[in-house]
Amino acid sequence: MAPPTNTTASSEDLATDILAALDKSQPLLSSDAFPSATFVDLKAALDRLASREMVRYDTIERQEALLEPEAEQIVANGSHEARVFEALRKAVEGLSVKELEEAIGDKNVVKIGQGKAFKEKWISKTKDGKFTAVADKINDTTQEQIKTVQQTKTHPDPKILADLKKRKLIRTQNIFSFKIHKGPKFALKIPEEATDLTADMIASGAWKTATFKPYNFKALGATQNGGALHPLNKVRQELRNIFFEMGFEEMPTDKFVESGFWNFDALFVPQQHPARDLQDTFYISDPKAADFPRADSPDDTKDYQAYWGNVKAVHQDGKYGSIGYRYPWSGDESLRLVLRTHTTAISANMLHKLAATKGPDGRPLPARYFSIDRVFRNETVDATHLAEFHQVEGVIADYGLTLGGLMEFMEIFFGKMGLHDLQFKPAYNPYTEPSMEIFAYHKGLGKLVEIGNSGMFRAEMLESMGLPKDMRVFGWGLSLERPTMIKYGISNIRELLGHKVDLEFVQGSPAVLLGQE
């Protein structure tokens, strides 16, 4: 039924009609009394009367079955299997598939019907490959079932109804109707109700006899579709607060595209390393190459040519006490553009700039840097991996740092996130030595889980930048997604980031306080 052009006017007229019909008999079924009225109009009229206690009503929900076009054809012409049988019965010597299609005029009917006719043992196949009818007579059960649905909008056997729906012969829809009763203030005329007490009513005394519309204190306000922070942003801000509290400076991470020099070579990652393969890294096709490393501000007076030479020497021949990787290092490979695979590329750039600073003693000043931003890996997407994720990274540069100091600092840092009783496992990273994987006990999972990676940057990497020999640098990192998934109880990363994210989950996710249950 087409929707009414004026819902307010329709509901007002319908409300009067409901009162008149209810005066004659009750209870009243809306499906019988007002079969042409829409659900919207009926509901509006009933709510208007119910708010004045003139009626009360119950909502009745039932499921109704409707025929699909294919089922309507079956009602008119018989089921597919019955039509196949009838065509073969008329052809005494049998028919080939092609002849059967010509006789019926519908390939789809033949395709479906012959299978079901074989199953019912109505037809068989002769030695010469033709189909022939073998039953004397048949009962077209499918047509009878569909006719029952057509007449009653349902079927007494739920299994048959489910089978017809599975075969896409019927569809179901929910039908709502109302059982209406007289209310305590039932009347044939709807009284006028005042919504406000006005000065004129007080002056004239009309308020004494006026009927006021009661306040509905249970009514919900209009939904406020305000913005909401994504759970990743909530956890990110908590981590930023931890870093700021511990005296860290946030690094600029607005460069998603890096050269191979900063992303790999400056970090002592050899050019033959598997991480640089196409199956692990996204390379940029246009432009293919970056400019030679250069200053990005007038204040930057570093000698990038010398730094380039130092990096080449460390890789190719060894330098600063390292024997290097001893392979022919390629400048062209170093200038290939990539989507950064880690934010450590930014850390390398910041440490290179740190080498140019001078404190009161003429040496570079100690520093604490952190970053939280997006990185990209050519990963196969599954429940725990995406082609892009967010890396949390911290770097501390100071004099006299030791591995024990790094482990103690990790206890403090992760303790602020609510992770205690850490365990450390030796690991390998091209740019840190020694390196450690960090584990913590997860109460929910009941086992140790890896929460990050850490290490002390290699001397040949730091001295190439111009940092003094006695300056040491801690580095550690973790993903932003893992603590977020743990905190919000998410098992599939695709439900946290990407096109499958539930917006209601984003809007309803609570604030997060790391370190608190």
N, C-alpha and C positions, 0 to 999 in steps of 0.2 A: 504494500500500500504506500502511495506517495505520502511524504510528510506534509502536515498542514502548513498553510502559508502564514497563519497567525496562531501560534500556540496559546497565547494568553487568552484570546477570545474563545478558542475552541475549548480550553479547560474550564472557562467560566460557564459556557453553555452546557458542557458535559456534567459539571458539578450539579447544576439544576436538574438535569435529566436523571442523574444518579439518585438524588433525593426523591424524585417523583416515583422512580421504579422501586426504590427501597420501601416507600410508603405502602406499596401494594403487596410486596412479599419480601421476606428475608429468611435466611441469608440469601444474598444475591451473587451469582457467579458472573463476573465481567465477560467471560468468553461467550456466555449465552445471551446476556442482556445487551452487550455492546460489542458484537463481533467485528465491526468495522473500525472501531476506535484504536488508535495507536497506543503503544505502551507508554510513550512519553506523555501524551494527553491524559490518559487514565491516571497515571502516577501523579501528575500535577494536580488534577482535580481531587483525587483522594487525599493527597497531602493537605490541600487547602481545607477540605472538610474535616479531616482528622485533627488539624491544629485548633479547630474550634470545638472539638469533641462532639461533632455532629454525627460522625461515623467512626467505626473502627474496621480495620481490614487485615486480612492475612494474605501473604504472597504465596502463590502456588506455582511451582516450577515443574515442568515436564519436558521430556525429550520427544521430538517429533521426527519421523523419517520421511524424507522426500526422495522422489525418483530422479535419477540422473537421465539425460537424454537417451543413453543406451538402454536403460531399463524401460523407458517408454516405448522404444522400438520392440522390445521383447514382449511387452503387453499386447502390442498390436500384431506382431508377426510370429511370435513364439521365440523360445530360447535358441541360441546358436546351435546347440546340439540337436534340438528338435528339427530345425530347418535343414541341417545336414542329413538327418535320418529321412525326412520327408522327400528330399531331392533324390536320395539313393533308392528309396522305396518305389518312386515313380520310374526310375531307370532300372529295369529288371536285370540287365546284364552288368550293372555297375558303372562307375565313372572314375576317370583319372582325376588327379588334383586339379588340373587345368579345366577339365570339363565340369567339375564340381563348382569351381569358381565362376564359370560362365553361367551355370544353371542358377546359382544363388545371387550372383552379381555383387558379392562383397568378399574380398580376400580375407578380411579380418574375421568375419563370421566363420569362414571355412577353417581358418587357422585355429581358432579357439574351439569351435564346435566339434571338429573331428576328434580332438583329444578327449573331450568329455563324453562324446558318443562311444568311443572305444572303451573308456572307463566304465560306462554303464552297460557295455556289451550289447549295444544296439547295432553296431556295424562291425565289419571285419575286412581284411585285405586279402584279395585273391592272389593266385600265383603270378598273374601277369601284372600285378602292382595296382590294380583298380580297387576302389572301395565299393562295398556292397552292403545292403541292409540285411540283417539276420534276425531281428526281432519281428514278431507279428504285429505288435502294437506297443506303444509307449505311453507313459504318463509324464507330461511336461511339468515336472515338479518346480523347476525354476520359475516358469511363468506363473504358476499358481501362487508361489511365495510372494512374487512381486505384486501380483494383483491384490493379495491380502494387505501388503504394505500400502498400496495405493488407496485402498478403501478405508483402512483403519489408522493410517499414519504410523503404524508400528507392526510388530509380529509377536505372537505369544511365546515363541521360542527365541531366547536371547542369542543362542548359538547361530541360528539361521540369520538373524539380524546382523551379527558380527561378520558372518561369512559374506553376505551381500555387500556390506560396507567395504570389506577387504577387496572384493572384486570390483569395487568402484561403481556399483550399480545403484547405490543409494547414498545419501548423505544425511546427517542428523543435525538438527538445530534445537536450541533450547527455547521453549515457549513459556512466557510468564503470563499468569492471569491472577485475578484477585477474588477472594471470598469476602464479601462486604456485609457488615452488620450495622444496625442502628447504634448510635452513640448516646451517651447520657443527655446531650443537648440537641437531640435530633429535632429538626423542624424542616418544613418545606421551603422556607425562605432563608437565604443566607443573611444573617444580620450584618449591618455595617459596623466595622470596628475602627475606633480611633487609634492611631499609632502614637500621638503626642498630646500632652495636656497643654493647650494654648491659652494665651491671655484672654482671648475672646470667650473661650469656654468658661473660664473662671468668672469673668465679668457678667456673663449672661446666666450663669448657673447651669449651663447645659451639661457640665461635667458630672452632675448628680445622676443623670439618667443615661449617660453615654456608656457604651460598651467598649472597653479598651482591649486592644490586642495584647495578650500576655507575652512577657519576655521569654525567649527560649534561651535559657542559660546553658543548655547543652549543645547549642549550635556551634559548629567548628568554623573558624575563620577561613578566609580564602587562603589557598596554598600560596606561600611566598617562594617563588622560584629564584631564590638567591644563588649566588655562586658558591662553590665549595672547593676547598683545596684537595688535590689528589693525595691519597695516602702516601705516595712517594715524596711529595713535597712536605708533608707533615713530618715524616721521619728525617728528611733532609734538613729541615730547619732545626730539629732537635740535635742532629749531629753538628750543624754549624755552631749552635750554642755551646756545645761541649768544646769544640775547637777554640772558639773565641774566649771561653772561660779559662782555657789553658795557655792563652797568649799567642795564638797562631794568627797569621796573616793569610787572607784568602787570595789565591792566585787567579789571574785572569784566564778564563778557559773558553773564550769565544771562538777559538780556531778549531773547527771540526776537521779541517783538511791540513795535514802536516806533510813536510817532506820526509823522505826516508832518512835523511840526515838526523833530524831531531827525534823522529819516532824510533829509529833503530840504531844508527851508527854512533851517535853521541852517547848511547847507552851501552856500548860495547856488545851489541847484538851482531854477530857475523852475517855477512850477506848471503851465506848459504843456509842460514838457520830456517827450520821448517815454519816458524812464525811468519816469515816473509813470503811464503808460497801463496799462490792465488787462492788455494782452498781455505786459507786462514785470514787473508787480508783483502780488503777492497781497495783496488787501485783506481785512480782517476784516469779517464781516457782523454779528456780534453779540459785544460791543457795537461800534457803528460808529465812535464817537468817543472820543478820549482826554480826560483831564482837562487843564485848563490847566497849562502847565509850572509845577512847584512844587518846593520843597525836599524832599529825601527823607531828611533827617536833621536833628536839632536844631542841629548844627554848621554847617549850610548857611544862611548869612545873605544870599545873593545876592538882588538885586532882579530877580525873573523878569519882572515887569511891564515894567520898563525894557528888559530884553533882548528881550522880545516886540516891543516898539515899535521897537527898533533893527533887528530882522530885517525887520519890515514896511517900515520906511522904506528900507532898503537895496534891497529888491525893488521897491518901488512907485515911489519918488521918487529914490533914490540917496542915498548918505551916505558919509562918510569918504573923499572923493575919487572915489567911483564914481557914475556916472550911473544905475546900477540898470538894471532891465529895463523900467521904465515901463509897468506894467500894474496893474490893480486887484487887489491881493493879497487873498486870501480866508482869513480865520481859520478858517472851517469846513473848508476843504480842508486846512489845516495840521494840524487835529486828527484827521483820518481815521487809523484804525489800520491798520498794514501789518505783514506779516512782513518783518523788516529785510532790505534788499537788500544791505547792506554793514555791516561793523563800524565804519565811519567815523562812524556815528551815536553809537557809544560814545565814540569819540575826541573828537567835538564836545562831548559832555557833560563829559568829563574836562578838556578845555581851558577850558570855562566855569568849572569849579570851580577850576582852576589860577589863573584871573584874580583870585580872592579871596585867594590866599595872599600873604604878605608876607615878603620876605627881610630881611636886615640893612639893606639900602639902601632898604627900603620898596617895592620892586618885586616882582612875582611871581618865584618861583624857577624856574630852568631845570629841565626835566623830560624824562624819556625813558619813553615808554609803548609797550606792545605788546599784541596780542591775537591769539589763534588760535581761531576758533570758526565755527559754522555760520551761513550766510546763505542766502537764498531768492530765486530768480528764476523767473518764469513762462516757462521755456525749453522748447523742444521737445527731448525726450530722444533722444539719439543716442550714438554711440561716444565723443564728447568733451564732451557736455553733460548735466547733470542739473538737476532743478528745485531741488536744494539742493547746496551744496558748502561747503568750509571756506576761509575767507579768513585769510591771514596779514597782519597790518598792524603797521607801526611808525611812531611819531611822535616827533620830537625838537623840543622848544621851547627856544630859547636866544636870546641877543642876538648880533647881528652875523653871522648865518648867511647864506651865499651859495649860489648855484646850483652853483658849483664845489665847494663843501664837500659838497653833497649827492651830486654825482657821485663824489667821492673816498670818501665814506662807503659808497656803494653798492658800490664796488670792494672795500672791506674786508669788508662784510657778506656779499656773495655769494661772495667768495673763501673765506670760512669754510665755505660750502656746496660748495666745489669748482668754482665757476663763475668763470672768469677771462676776460680780454680782452673786457670788456663794451663794448657799443655803445649809444648813446642816440639816440632819434628824437623830435623835437618832437611833442607830442600836445595834445589838448584835454580838460580836465576842468572842470566848472562851478566847483569849489571850490579848484582849484590853478592858479596862474599864476606862472611858467612850469610846464609839465607835460612829462613825458618818458616814453616807453615804453622798457623796458630789454630788451636782447637779449644773448644769450650763445651762443657756438659750442658746438653739441652734437656730440661726437665720434662717437657712435653713429649719429646721423642724417646727419652730414656737412654740416650747415648751421646758420645762425643761427636760434634759436628765441626767441620772446618769453617772458620769464620774470617780468615784473612791470611795474608802473606806478608813477610817482612824480611829485612836484612840490612846490611851496612853496605853503602855504595862502594864499588871497587876503587882502589887508589888510582889506577890508570885512567879511569873515567873522570875523577875529580881533578887530578893534576893536569889533565889535558885542558881543562877549563881555566887553569891559572890559580886554582885554590891551593893554599899551602899544604905541605905534607902532614902537618899535625892537625888539620881540620878533618873531622869525621862527620859522616852524614847518615842518620837513621832514615829508613824509608819503610812504609807499610801501606797496605791497601786492602780494601774489601769492596764487595758490591753493595750498592744501596738496596737492591731488590731483596737480597736474602734476609736481612733483619726485618724488612717491611713484611715479607711473606710470613715470617715466624710470628711477628707481633700481631698480625691480623688473621692468622690461621689459614693462609692461602696455600694450596698445594700445587696449583698450575700457574706458572708465571704469565701465561697468556690471559689470565683473568685479572692481572694487575696492570699490564701494559699492552696496548694494542687495540684492535677493533672489537675484541670480545669483552671489553671491560663493561661491567654493569654500571650505568650511571647512578642508579639508586644506591649501589654500594659506595660509590664515590661521595654522594651527598650525605649518606647516613653513617659513614665511617667515623668513629670517635677520635678525639684528639689523642695523641700518643705522648707518653712521658717515658723516655728510655731510663732504665734503671729502676722502674717501679712496675709492680704486677698490675 
